[in-house]
Amino acid sequence: MSRYRTHLSSELGPHLDGTKVIVAGWIHAKRDLGGKKFLLLRDKDGVMQIVIDREQKDLAEAFYTLSLESTISVVGRVRADSRAPGGFEVVPSSIVIHSLAKAPLPIDVSGKVPADIDTRFRERVLDLRRDEGRATFKILSIALRAIREELYNMGFIEIFTPKIVAAATEGGAALFPVAYFGREAYLAQSPQLYKELLAGAFERVFEIAPAWRAEESDTPYHLSEFISVDIEMAFTNYEGVMNVLERVVARVVKDVRELAGRELKLLNHELQEVKLPIKRIKYSDAVRVLAESGEKIELGEDLSTPHLKKLSELIEEDVYFIVDWPDKARPFYTMPKEDGVFSESFDFVWNYLEIASGSTRVHRKELLVKRLEERGLNPENFSFFLKWFDYGMPPHAGWGMGLARLGVMLTGAKNVRELTAFPRDKKRLVP
């Protein structure tokens, strides 16, 4: 057979009654009713029914040979039948077996028998064949395309920054060391410094790429390796890039709602529309509102997940920005406000989870050097970065957003690992 497939399941239907087709996929289920034998064949778009009649003895033998998750191609004709899934079935004239799957399967791909999360990630490729896995990553793919298209529409260009770096982006953050030709280097924890420099050349840049953090956090919302969506924009401040972020998020939600209705329904997740402008609340006001409600919190403290859950209830908002964070809680490149206590910075929160954070950046070299020294960092280690602030660095601002965290809210998943094909954390280095 010269062709593995002529049609996907999504391209078939009763309208093709009598048409010869070649379909391909995985054996999802089998039923033997004696006179007729049924195969449910799954491809990337769905499931189709293959019906083998009693007289087709060679195909009946193949039916008994086939194990669940084996891959095959089927040559046959479409037959309209209102009783079949989708209103049609395929009557085969031949079956080509590409690969027989080992039995029994380590997990049930049909989803009838649930598996614990450790088993699922150990058997990740089979796990991703489940309807829920395919729906999750379809939604994530739609989100990625929407992010790119919206940023392109706003005049951004896509860039790629080094992932092997000589110095930490943020002092104190844990890094993964790398042996680099006799020197010690690190896996990049952020594209921050390089995207700032590129904004000084191209004005509006973005990157969607992996980043690494060797943190001890072992929560449903932390990974050691993750995909970060980053932008940097010249001649603006944090207000300007918040406007960009809310446009991007609104576009993502709009596209997912329009293009992934079937997947959202399968995941039993109702994704609410995002209305612009998104509410902004000052950090100091958030602390005051929480304290007045009886929460134990003081100015300068970080807002924990319980704090954010409570805040969402108190302000009656699911999606909002918390702006003007304490300067001491933000990296050296963050622009302080005139009072020296707070900073031109923000977190973007969806329900109770920080999805993105950003700020106006410091664009004056003397202030950068001062802030590095105040944080116990040696400016000489950042000479590759500071050098370019002698040559007309414009005012600029930017943000970074965790793609998996955004995906949690788009899909209703309870863990960022669900949005990561092969998650890397304290426990997992394989598969």
N, C-alpha and C positions, 0 to 999 in steps of 0.2 A: 504494500500500500504506500503510495507516494505522499499522501497527506494524512497527518494525524487528526485533523479536524477541519470541518467546513463551517460549523455553526457552534456558537455558545448557547447555553440553555436559555439565556435572555432573548435570543434571536429566534427561538422556536415558538410555535403556537398552532392552534387549529387551522389558521389560515394557510399553513404549509401542508395540509392534508395530502398525502400521496407523494410528497417530495422526497427524493433521495438525499440523505445527509450523512455526514460523519461527525460524530460527537465524541468527546473524550473527557476523562476525569477520574475520580476516585470512587470506589464502591462504598456507598454510604450505608446501605442496608440491603438485606436479601429476604425474600419471602417465597417459600415453596408451597404452592397450593395444589401440587400434583399435576393436574392438567396444564396449569400455567405456572411459570416461574417469573418472579419480578425482581429486577435489580433497580435500586435507586442510585443513579449516577450523579455525582456532585462535581460541578466545576466552579470557577471563581464567582459566577453570578447566581448560582442556585442549584436546584435538584431537578432531574428529569427521570421519568420512569421508562425502563426498558422491559419489554414483555416477550418472554420466550415461550412459544407454543410447544405442546407435547410432541408434535411431529418433528421438531427441529432437534434431533437427537445429538448431533455434534455440539450444538450450542447448550443443550441441557447438561452435557458432560462438562463443558467449560464453566457452567453455573456452579457446579459442585466444587470445581477447582478453585474458584475465586474466593479470596478471603477479604474481609473488610479492610478498606484503605488500599487495596490493590489498584494499580492504574491501568486503564484500558482505553482503547478506541473502539467505537461501535459503528459499523456501516449498516444503515437500515433506512426505513421509510417512516415518515411521520404519519401517525394515524390519529385523527381527531376523536377524542373520547371525553365526554363531560365528567366522567367519574375519575379520571386521572388527574394528578397534580398539574395545574396550568391548563387543563382541558385538552391535553394531548399525551401521546406516548410514542415511543420509537419501537418499531418492530424490526429486529436485527436480521441481517443476512449473514453477517460475520462479526466476530469479536477478536480483536488483537490484544493479547496480554502484554503489556510493557514491563510490568514489575509486580510480582506477587508479594503482598505484605505478610510479615511474620505474625503468627497467631499464638496466643491471644494478644490483643493490643494492650499496652501498659496503661492507657486511659481510654475512656469511651468518648469517641469523637462526636457521636450523636448527642451527647449531653444528658442521656437518660440516667447514667450513673455518675454522680458528681465526684470530683477529686479534690483533695486539699491543695492549697496553693503551692506547697513545696513540690508535690508530685507534678502539678501542672507545669511548673517552671523547669523541672528536671526533664520532662517530656515536652518541651516547649513547641517543637515543630508540629507535633500532633495536636497540641493544645490550640495552636493558632489556626488549625483547620476547622475548629468549632465555629458555628454560626456567629457566636458572640465575638470571637476573636477577629473574624473577617469583618464584622460590622464596625468594631472599634477602630481598626486600622483604615477602613474606608473613610470614616469620619475624620480621622487624623490627616489623611491625604487631602481631603477636601479643604480642611483648615489650612494646610501648608500652601496649597495653591491660592487660596483667598488672601493669605498674608502677603505672598509675593506679588500678586496682581495689584492689591491695594497700595503697597509701597511703590511699585513701579508707576502706578497712576499719580502718585504724589512726587514723582521726580527722583526717587532713590535709585541707586545702582547697587547691585549685589557684589560683595567683596568676600575675600577669604583671607584670614589672618593666620599667622604662625601658631601652631599647636605645640611646638617645642620652644620654650621660652627660657630666658636667663634669670628672670626675677619674678617675684610674686606680684600679682596685680593689686592685691589688698593685703596689707600687713597682718600677720597672725593667722590667715586662712591656711588650712592644711594643704600641702602639695604632694603630688606623686613625683619623686625624683626619677630622672632618666639618665643613664650613662651616655654621654654625648662626646665621642672622640677624645676621651681622657679628661673631660670636664663634666661637672654636674649641671644638668639642666632640669627642667620641670615640665610636666604636662600642663597646658594652659588651663587655668581655672575660669578664665573669662577672656574675651577679645578686647577688653576695655581700653587698654593703652593704645593698642594698634588701631582700633576703630576711631579713636580720637584723632590720631595723626592723619588717618585717611580722610576724616571729615575736613581736615585742614587743607586737603588737596581737592576733594570731589564734592564737598559740602554736604551731600546727603547719601549716606551709605547704610547698608544693612547686611547682616550675615545670619545664616541658619546653619549651625554647625555644633559638633560635640564640644563639651567642656568637662573638666574633671575636678572633683573636690574630695580630698582624703579626710572627710569629716567622720566623726564617730557616730553621727546621727543614724539611728536605726528606726525610722518612722515610716508610715505609708507614703510620705511625701518627699523623701530624700533618696537620692541615688549617688553613687560614686562617679558614674559617667552619665551625662544627660545631654539632651539637645537644647541649646539655648538660641532664642530668637533675639537678635540685638540690632539696634539702630543707633546712629549718631548723626546729628544734624547741626550744621553751622548757622550762625546768625539767628539764634533763637535761645530761649531759656526753657525751664522745666514746664512752663505753661504750654509752650509750643509743642513739645514732644508728648505731653499728656493728650493734647488734641489729636496727634497722630495715632497714639495708642488706642484711644477710644474709637477712632474711625476704623482701625484695623480689627479690633474686637467685634465691633458692630457688623462689619462685613463678614467676618468668619461665622458669626452666629446666623446671619441671614442666609449665607450659602449652605451651611449645614442643615438648617431648617428646610430649605427649598430642595436640596439635592439628596438628602439622606433621611427622608421620612421613614422609609422602610427599615433602615438600620436603627433609627431612634426608637421605633416601635418595638423592634426585636429586643433592644436593650431595656425596654420599658422605662425610657427616660424622656421627660418632657422638658425641652429646652426653651426657656423663655426668651422673647425678643429683647434686645438691648436698646433702650431709648436714649438718645443723646440730647443734651449733654449729660455726662455721668456726674453724679454728685461728688463734690469735694468736701472733705471735713479736715480741719486742722488737727494735727497730732495732739496739741494742747487741749483742744475741745473734746477730742475722743477720750483723753484721760479724765477730763472733768466729768463728762457724761457717765463714764464707767464708775468713777469714784462716788458720784451722787447716787448711783444705783446700788451702792453697797459693796462694789468690788474693791479689793485691796490693791491699789496701784498708785504710784507717784510719778511725777514728771521725771523723765529720763529713763524710765523702764521701757523695755521692749513690750510689745503687745503679743501675748501668747495666743494659741489657738482658742482656748476658752474665752479670752478677752474679746477676740474677734467675733466669736459666735454670739457673745452677749451684745457686742456693739451693733452687729447686724440687726438684732432684735430691737434694740433701743432706738436706732435711727430709721428702722423699717426700710432698709435698703439691702438688696442682695449683691449689688455691684456698686462699688464706690472707690474713690481715691482717698487715701490718708496723706496729707501734705504737711510740709514744714516740720520734718523730724529733727530731733536734737542733733546738733552738729557732731558731738562726740560719738554718736552711734553710726556715723557714716564715714566712708573711705576718704582718704586724703584728697582725692580729686574732686570732691563735692564742694560746690560753692556755698560758703556760709552766708547767712543773712547778716544785715548790718548790726543786729544786736549781739552777734558772736555766739549766741546760745543755740539758735535753730539754723536750719539749712534749707536751701532751695531744692528739696528732695521730696519724693513721693513713693508710696507703695500702692499698687492696684490690687484690690481685694475683691474676690468673688465669693460671696457667702462668708466663709470663715478662713479662706486660704489665700495667702499672698501669691498672686500669679506673676506679677512683674514689679520691678522697682527701677527708679531712675532719678535723674537730677540734672540741674545745671552744673556744668563742669567749670573748674577753675582754669582760666585761659591766660593768666599772668604768671610768668615764671617765678618771680620772687615770692609770690603767695604759695605756689606749689612747693617750693623748697622749704618755706617756713612750716607748712602743714606736714610735710614728710618728717621734719625734725621733731615737731611736737608729738608725733606718733611713734618716735623712737626708730624711724627708718633712715637709712643712710642715703642721702641724695645721689651719691656717686653710683650706687647700684641702679639708679634710674636715669643715668646720663643719656642712654639711648633714646629715652622719652623726652627728657627735659631739653635736650639740645634744640629741638625744633620749635620750642617756644621763643627762641631768639629771632624767628623769621616770620612774624606776622600770623600767629595763631588766632583765628577768629573766636568770638564768643560762641559757645556750642553747648549742646545738651543731648541726652540720650537715655535709653532704657534697655533693660534685658528682661526677657520673659522666658520662663521654663515651658517648653512645648508640652511636656507630659502633664504638668500642672494645669495648663489650659485644657488639655485633653480630658482630665478628670471631670472638669465642669461641663465639657461638651457631651460626654458619654455617661456620666453618672457613676463612673468607676470609683472604687473605694481606695485605690492604690495606684501610684504612678507607675508601678511595675507592669500593670495591665496595659499601659500605653507605650511600653518599651519591648521591642521584639525579643532582645536577649539582655535582660537587666543585669547591671553590675552594681553590687553593694558589698557590705562587709562579708556576707556569706557566699556570694556567687561570683565565680570567675569562669564557670562553664555552665551550660553549653554556650 
